[in-house]
């Protein structure tokens, strides 16, 4: 069963005061659920989420004919592309809405953040 060790949560960098519009969550490699399964669960429970548009751009169709250089093995970009999503945290969402979203994620992952 999944638990909180199965996800990476964002942290603000030192001396920063971010204005979060979305809260990115990355499922770790050892997480026994897939991003698709979790996002399907959230959607079925009326919690909006989106895959993070980022990751390994070299795997996108528009890059087939492109001329580019790769530095490193792109492991992190593949991880973001396959395992990261975000939920909205914009100001129009009430505390109850945000707690509902967090509860749906926690219950699916069997975690208590």
N, C-alpha and C positions, 0 to 999 in steps of 0.2 A: 504494500500500500504506500502511496506517495506521502511525503511529509515536507516540512519547511526546508529541509536540506536539499530538496529537489529543485529549488528555484533560486535564481539570483535576482535580488531586488536592487533598485537604484539607490544611490546615496549621493547627496550633494557634495561637491568638492569643498575642501577647506576654504573658508572666507567667501563662500558664495551664498546667495540667497535666491535660488531659482524660482521662477514663476511657472510651476508645472501646468501644462495644458493636457498632458497625458502622462500616465505612469507606466513605464516599460517594465515588463516582467520577462525573464528568460528562464525557460525550463532547462535544467542541467542535463547533461548527456545521460546520466543514470536514472533520470525521472521515468517511472514506469508508465506514464501517460504521454500521449502526443499532444502537440499544440492544437492540432485539428480537433481531437477529442475534447480538450478543455474549452476551446472556443465554441464548439457545437453545444456543449453544456451551458456555457454562458448565454449563448444566443437563445437557447430553449427557455432560459430563465429571464429573458428580457434585459440582459446586461450587455451593453454595447462594447465591442472590442474591435481591434484592427491588428492585422499583422504589421509589423514595423517595416515600412518601405526603406529598406537598407539591406545591407548584407553584401554578398558577393555579386556585384554587378556584372562580372565577367560571365556569369551563367545566364544572363538575360539575353533573349533573342536579338535585341538590337545591337549587341556586341559582336555578333558572328563575323562581320566584315570589318570591324573596327581595328585600328592600330593602337595598341596599348602595351604597357610594360607592367609586369607583376613583380611585387617585392614580397618575398616570403611565401608561405604556403596557404594563406588566406583561411586558416582554420577558424579564426574568430568571426570572419565575415560569413562563412558558411553557417556557423552556429547562430548568428543573429538572423540570417535569412530563414533558417529552418525552425528555430525555437523561441524567437522573441515575438511578443505581441504587446499591445498597450491598451489600457482602459482609460477613458476620459476622466479627468478630474477638474474640468473647467468650472468656473464660479457659479454657473446656473444649477449645478448639481447640489442637492441638499446633503447634509450630513447623513440623513437616513438612506438616501440613494447610494452614497459612497459605502456606508456600512453594509448595505444589502449586497453590493457588488463584492466587497471583501469577503462577506460570509459565504457567498456562492463559490468563490475561488477556494476558500479555506475548506469548505465541506467537501468539494470535489477532490482536493488534494489530501484530505485527512490531516490538515495542519491547523495550527492556531498561531497566527502571526501577531 
